[in-house]
């Protein structure tokens, strides 16, 4: 397994309307990609990084 030296977390979405017009589903989609996605990818990368050589 190769090691992780750098993580660029660059995923995000935007719904093409003012946020005041978002439905609950629109909001959930934005939060799932922009926040939960960041959390999950970063957590997995960190755990992998810390379990490798030199951790």
DSSP file (Angstrom, degrees, kcal/mol; ACC not computed):
  #  RESIDUE AA STRUCTURE BP1 BP2  ACC     N-H-->O    O-->H-N    N-H-->O    O-->H-N    TCO  KAPPA ALPHA  PHI   PSI    X-CA   Y-CA   Z-CA
    1    1 A X              0   0    0      0, 0.0     2,-0.1     0, 0.0     0, 0.0   0.000 360.0 360.0 360.0 130.2    0.0    0.0    0.0
    2    2 A X        -     0   0    0      1,-0.1     2,-0.1    50,-0.0    50,-0.0  -0.428 360.0-113.2 -78.7 157.2    1.4    3.4   -0.9
    3    3 A X        -     0   0    0     -2,-0.1     2,-0.6     1,-0.0    -1,-0.1  -0.462  17.6-123.3 -89.9 161.7    1.6    6.1    1.6
    4    4 A X        +     0   0    0     41,-0.2     3,-0.1     1,-0.1    48,-0.1  -0.922  33.6 163.7-104.9 120.6   -0.3    9.4    1.6
    5    5 A X        +     0   0    0     -2,-0.6     2,-0.4     1,-0.3    -1,-0.1   0.736  69.1  19.6-101.0 -34.2    1.9   12.5    1.8
    6    6 A X        -     0   0    0      2,-0.0     2,-0.5     0, 0.0    -1,-0.3  -0.996  58.1-162.5-141.5 141.4   -0.7   15.1    0.7
    7    7 A X        -     0   0    0     -2,-0.4     2,-0.7    -3,-0.1    35,-0.0  -0.991   2.3-167.6-124.8 124.0   -4.5   15.3    0.6
    8    8 A X        -     0   0    0     -2,-0.5     2,-1.1     2,-0.0    -2,-0.0  -0.939   6.7-163.6-109.3 109.0   -6.2   18.0   -1.5
    9    9 A X        +     0   0    0     -2,-0.7    29,-0.1     1,-0.1    -2,-0.0  -0.782  30.0 148.2 -95.4  96.2   -9.9   18.0   -0.5
   10   10 A X        +     0   0    0     -2,-1.1     2,-0.3     2,-0.0    -1,-0.1   0.009  21.6 120.0-126.2  27.4  -11.5   19.8   -3.4
   11   11 A X        +     0   0    0     22,-0.1     2,-0.3    23,-0.1    27,-0.1  -0.735  29.6 139.2 -93.8 143.9  -15.0   18.4   -3.8
   12   12 A X        -     0   0    0     -2,-0.3     2,-0.3    25,-0.0    18,-0.1  -0.922  30.1-150.8-174.3 153.2  -18.0   20.7   -3.5
   13   13 A X        -     0   0    0     -2,-0.3     2,-0.4    17,-0.2    21,-0.1  -0.905   2.1-162.1-129.3 161.0  -21.3   21.4   -5.0
   14   14 A X        -     0   0    0     -2,-0.3     2,-0.4     2,-0.0    -2,-0.0  -0.988  19.2-133.7-141.1 130.9  -23.5   24.4   -5.4
   15   15 A X        -     0   0    0     -2,-0.4     2,-2.4     2,-0.1     7,-0.1  -0.728  28.3-120.8 -84.3 133.4  -27.2   24.4   -6.2
   16   16 A X  S    S+     0   0    0     -2,-0.4     2,-0.3     3,-0.0    -1,-0.1  -0.231  84.2  66.6 -78.4  53.6  -28.0   26.9   -8.9
   17   17 A X  S    S-     0   0    0     -2,-2.4    -2,-0.1     0, 0.0     5,-0.1  -0.970  97.5 -71.8-158.4 162.2  -30.5   29.0   -7.0
   18   18 A X    >   -     0   0    0     -2,-0.3     3,-2.5     1,-0.1     4,-0.2  -0.283  43.8-121.9 -58.5 143.3  -30.4   31.3   -3.9
   19   19 A X  G >  S+     0   0    0      1,-0.3     3,-1.4     2,-0.2    -1,-0.1   0.755 110.5  69.1 -61.4 -22.7  -30.0   29.4   -0.7
   20   20 A X  G 3  S+     0   0    0      1,-0.3    -1,-0.3     0, 0.0    -2,-0.1   0.650 100.1  49.7 -68.8 -12.8  -33.3   30.9    0.6
   21   21 A X  G <  S+     0   0    0     -3,-2.5    -1,-0.3     2,-0.1    -2,-0.2   0.331  83.8 123.9-105.1   4.8  -35.0   28.7   -2.1
   22   22 A X    <   -     0   0    0     -3,-1.4     2,-0.2    -4,-0.2    -3,-0.0  -0.378  53.4-140.7 -65.6 141.0  -33.2   25.5   -1.2
   23   23 A X     >  -     0   0    0      1,-0.1     4,-2.5    -2,-0.1     5,-0.2  -0.468  32.6-100.4 -86.4 171.7  -35.4   22.5   -0.3
   24   24 A X  H  > S+     0   0    0      1,-0.2     4,-2.4     2,-0.2     5,-0.1   0.873 127.3  52.4 -60.4 -35.7  -34.4   20.2    2.5
   25   25 A X  H  > S+     0   0    0      2,-0.2     4,-2.2     1,-0.2    -1,-0.2   0.891 107.8  50.5 -68.3 -39.8  -33.1   17.8   -0.1
   26   26 A X  H  > S+     0   0    0      2,-0.2     4,-2.3     1,-0.2    -2,-0.2   0.942 112.4  47.0 -60.8 -47.7  -31.0   20.6   -1.7
   27   27 A X  H  X S+     0   0    0     -4,-2.5     4,-2.7     1,-0.2     5,-0.2   0.918 111.3  50.9 -61.4 -44.7  -29.5   21.4    1.7
   28   28 A X  H  X S+     0   0    0     -4,-2.4     4,-2.6     1,-0.2    -1,-0.2   0.899 109.8  50.6 -61.0 -41.1  -28.8   17.8    2.5
   29   29 A X  H  X S+     0   0    0     -4,-2.2     4,-1.9     2,-0.2     5,-0.3   0.927 111.9  46.8 -63.4 -45.3  -27.0   17.3   -0.8
   30   30 A X  H  X S+     0   0    0     -4,-2.3     4,-2.9     1,-0.2     5,-0.4   0.933 115.4  45.4 -62.6 -46.7  -24.8   20.3   -0.3
   31   31 A X  H  X>S+     0   0    0     -4,-2.7     5,-2.4     1,-0.2     4,-1.9   0.880 110.0  54.8 -66.8 -37.9  -23.9   19.4    3.3
   32   32 A X  I  <>S+     0   0    0     -4,-2.6     5,-1.3    -5,-0.2    -1,-0.2   0.891 119.4  31.9 -64.9 -39.0  -23.3   15.7    2.4
   33   33 A X  I  <5S+     0   0    0     -4,-1.9     5,-0.5     3,-0.2    -2,-0.2   0.942 126.0  39.8 -81.2 -51.1  -20.7   16.6   -0.3
   34   34 A X  I  <5S+     0   0    0     -4,-2.9    -3,-0.2    -5,-0.3    -2,-0.2   0.826 133.9  13.4 -74.1 -33.0  -19.2   19.8    1.1
   35   35 A X  I  X5S+     0   0    0     -4,-1.9     4,-2.3    -5,-0.4    -3,-0.2   0.830 129.7  41.3-109.6 -55.5  -19.0   18.9    4.8
   36   36 A X  I  ><S+     0   0    0     -5,-2.4     4,-2.7     1,-0.2     5,-0.2   0.896 115.4  52.8 -65.7 -38.8  -19.6   15.2    5.3
   37   37 A X  H  ><S+     0   0    0     -5,-1.3     4,-2.4    -6,-0.4     5,-0.3   0.929 109.5  48.9 -60.5 -45.5  -17.4   14.3    2.3
   38   38 A X  H  > S+     0   0    0     -5,-0.5     4,-2.3     1,-0.2     5,-0.3   0.931 112.9  48.4 -57.5 -47.7  -14.6   16.5    3.7
   39   39 A X  H  X S+     0   0    0     -4,-2.3     4,-2.6     1,-0.2    -2,-0.2   0.943 113.7  44.3 -59.9 -51.5  -14.9   14.8    7.1
   40   40 A X  H  X S+     0   0    0     -4,-2.7     4,-2.3     2,-0.2     5,-0.2   0.911 115.7  45.7 -66.1 -44.1  -14.9   11.2    5.8
   41   41 A X  H  X S+     0   0    0     -4,-2.4     4,-2.4    -5,-0.2    -1,-0.2   0.925 115.7  47.0 -65.5 -43.6  -12.1   11.6    3.3
   42   42 A X  H  X S+     0   0    0     -4,-2.3     4,-2.6    -5,-0.3     5,-0.2   0.912 111.6  50.8 -65.2 -42.5   -9.9   13.4    5.8
   43   43 A X  H  X S+     0   0    0     -4,-2.6     4,-2.5    -5,-0.3     5,-0.2   0.933 112.9  45.4 -61.4 -46.6  -10.5   10.9    8.5
   44   44 A X  H  X S+     0   0    0     -4,-2.3     4,-2.3     1,-0.2     5,-0.2   0.912 113.9  48.8 -64.7 -42.1   -9.6    8.0    6.3
   45   45 A X  H  X S+     0   0    0     -4,-2.4     4,-2.7    -5,-0.2    -1,-0.2   0.914 112.2  49.1 -64.0 -41.6   -6.5    9.7    4.9
   46   46 A X  H  X S+     0   0    0     -4,-2.6     4,-2.7     2,-0.2    -2,-0.2   0.924 111.2  48.8 -64.6 -44.8   -5.4   10.6    8.5
   47   47 A X  H  X S+     0   0    0     -4,-2.5     4,-1.0     1,-0.2    -1,-0.2   0.910 114.0  46.6 -62.6 -41.3   -5.9    7.1    9.8
   48   48 A X  H  X S+     0   0    0     -4,-2.3     4,-0.5    -5,-0.2     3,-0.4   0.919 113.1  49.5 -65.7 -42.6   -4.0    5.6    6.9
   49   49 A X  H >< S+     0   0    0     -4,-2.7     3,-0.9     1,-0.2    -2,-0.2   0.909 111.4  48.6 -62.3 -42.8   -1.2    8.2    7.2
   50   50 A X  H 3< S+     0   0    0     -4,-2.7    -1,-0.2     1,-0.2    -2,-0.2   0.671 108.6  53.9 -75.3 -16.5   -0.9    7.5   11.0
   51   51 A X  H 3< S+     0   0    0     -4,-1.0    -1,-0.2    -3,-0.4    -2,-0.2   0.501  97.7  84.1 -94.0  -3.4   -0.8    3.7   10.5
   52   52 A X  S X< S-     0   0    0     -3,-0.9     3,-1.5    -4,-0.5    -3,-0.0  -0.209  95.3 -58.1 -90.9-177.6    2.1    3.8    8.0
   53   53 A X  T 3  S+     0   0    0      1,-0.2    -1,-0.2     2,-0.1    -2,-0.1  -0.321 121.7  20.1 -60.0 138.8    5.9    4.0    8.4
   54   54 A X  T 3         0   0    0     -3,-0.1    -1,-0.2     1,-0.1    -3,-0.1   0.551 360.0 360.0  81.0   8.3    7.2    7.0   10.3
   55   55 A X    <         0   0    0     -3,-1.5    -2,-0.1    -5,-0.1    -1,-0.1   0.496 360.0 360.0 -72.6 360.0    3.8    7.6   12.0
